[in-house]
Amino acid sequence: MSHVHGISVDPVSTKILIATHDGLFDATTNTQVKVSEATIDLMGFTATGQPNVFYASGHPGPGSSLPNPVGLIRSTDAGKTWQQISRGGQSDFHALTVSGGALVAFDGQLRTSTDGTSWTNSEATFVPAVLAGSPSSTVVLATTQEGLQRSTDHGKTWKPVPGGPIVQFAAFATSVAKAPTEAIGVAPDGRVYVSTDTGLRWKATGTITGQIEAVTALEGEPGKPWIWAATTDGVQVSTDGGDSFRPAAS
């Protein structure tokens, strides 16, 4: 597969979508199927609490009439087509997430928005590799080279996580019915960490092999979230909180 910038797994069907340099693909089976009609280099990519609705950012490719960079774009048909929402020609959000009814994004400046149209600059000065939020929670995690940062107000204000691990990737273990309390983090060397208190305390579990490009998670048994990792060797899944991984495609 081409370089992966984001991954999403539907909490009901466990359908796997990967946002790549060449557009959005369904990676549920061994035969990946392109979902998006036009080719867009999808950088920041996030699911929402609404079925088939996604936000993304990045750059237009062949067949796309979007500005470069595309700013914030939205799909309401499961990634088949995309509409420009705001900051077209201005922002390439490399990190993007949904937090409750708000958006948190980074394009060199950390920004928040309640409607996707108007944006407020954050006073935070750190550079996040990944922003991890949930449609049903106000808590947001940011991975940085100096350690984890955590917000409880949709990304408006931030505090470092004392004693937290240095992780490059993070995700909340979402579910259909409730706000998540479990989160996962993955260090640059593939070491997996799990938190059961929305990112305050962390426990090391197993290790993901290969070069990791994106991660996501769903709620499983208590303390054992299901974890999907897009790597250069394909998508891997853990159903035991990161203790072990296997190929996800069937």
Long-range contacts (C-beta under 8 A, 24 or more apart in sequence): 1-25, 1-27, 1-32, 1-230, 1-234, 3-213, 4-213, 4-214, 4-230, 5-41, 5-42, 5-43, 5-44, 5-45, 5-58, 5-213, 5-214, 6-42, 6-43, 6-44, 6-45, 6-46, 6-56, 6-214, 7-214, 7-215, 7-216, 7-228, 7-229, 7-230, 7-235, 8-45, 8-46, 8-47, 8-54, 8-216, 9-216, 9-218, 9-226, 9-228, 11-174, 11-175, 11-176, 11-218, 11-219, 12-176, 14-218, 16-228, 16-235, 16-248, 16-249, 17-54, 17-78, 17-79, 18-214, 18-230, 18-235, 19-43, 19-45, 19-56, 19-214, 22-61, 23-61, 24-54, 24-79, 27-230, 27-235, 27-248, 27-249, 28-249, 28-250, 29-249, 29-250, 30-249, 30-250, 35-78, 35-79, 35-80, 36-75, 36-79, 36-80, 36-81, 36-82, 37-63, 37-80, 37-81, 38-62, 38-63, 38-64, 38-65, 38-66, 38-81, 38-82, 39-63, 39-64, 40-64, 40-66, 40-70, 40-73, 40-82, 43-92, 43-93, 43-94, 43-96, 44-93, 44-94, 44-95, 44-96, 44-105, 44-106, 45-96, 46-96, 46-97, 46-98, 46-133, 47-98, 47-135, 48-98, 48-135, 49-98, 49-135, 49-136, 50-135, 52-76, 52-77, 52-78, 52-79, 54-78, 54-79, 55-85, 55-96, 55-98, 55-103, 55-116, 56-82, 56-96, 57-91, 57-92, 57-93, 57-94, 57-96, 57-105, 57-107, 58-92, 59-92, 72-96, 72-103, 72-105, 72-113, 72-116, 74-116, 85-116, 85-117, 86-113, 86-116, 86-117, 86-118, 86-119, 87-119, 95-128, 95-129, 95-130, 95-131, 95-142, 96-131, 97-131, 97-132, 97-133, 97-140, 98-133, 98-134, 98-135, 99-133, 99-134, 99-135, 99-137, 99-138, 99-139, 99-140, 99-151, 99-154, 99-155, 100-133, 100-134, 100-135, 100-136, 100-137, 100-138, 100-154, 102-154, 102-155, 104-131, 104-133, 104-140, 104-151, 104-154, 104-155, 105-131, 106-131, 110-155, 112-154, 112-155, 112-156, 120-156, 122-155, 122-156, 122-158, 123-157, 124-149, 124-158, 126-158, 129-168, 129-169, 130-168, 130-169, 130-170, 131-155, 132-170, 132-171, 132-172, 132-183, 133-172, 134-172, 134-174, 134-179, 134-180, 135-174, 136-174, 136-178, 136-179, 136-180, 137-172, 137-179, 137-180, 137-198, 139-172, 139-198, 139-199, 141-170, 141-172, 141-183, 141-185, 141-199, 143-167, 143-168, 143-169, 143-170, 143-185, 148-185, 148-199, 150-198, 150-199, 150-200, 161-199, 161-200, 163-201, 164-199, 164-202, 165-191, 165-193, 165-202, 165-204, 167-193, 168-212, 169-212, 169-214, 169-215, 169-229, 170-199, 170-215, 171-215, 171-216, 171-217, 171-227, 172-198, 172-217, 173-217, 173-218, 173-219, 173-220, 173-225, 173-226, 174-217, 174-218, 174-219, 175-218, 175-219, 180-219, 182-217, 182-219, 182-223, 182-225, 183-217, 184-215, 184-217, 184-225, 184-227, 184-241, 184-242, 186-212, 186-215, 186-229, 192-227, 192-238, 192-241, 192-242, 193-242, 194-223, 194-225, 194-241, 194-242, 196-222, 196-223, 205-241, 205-242, 205-243, 206-238, 206-242, 206-243, 206-244, 206-245, 208-236, 208-238, 208-242, 208-245, 209-233, 209-236, 209-245, 210-236
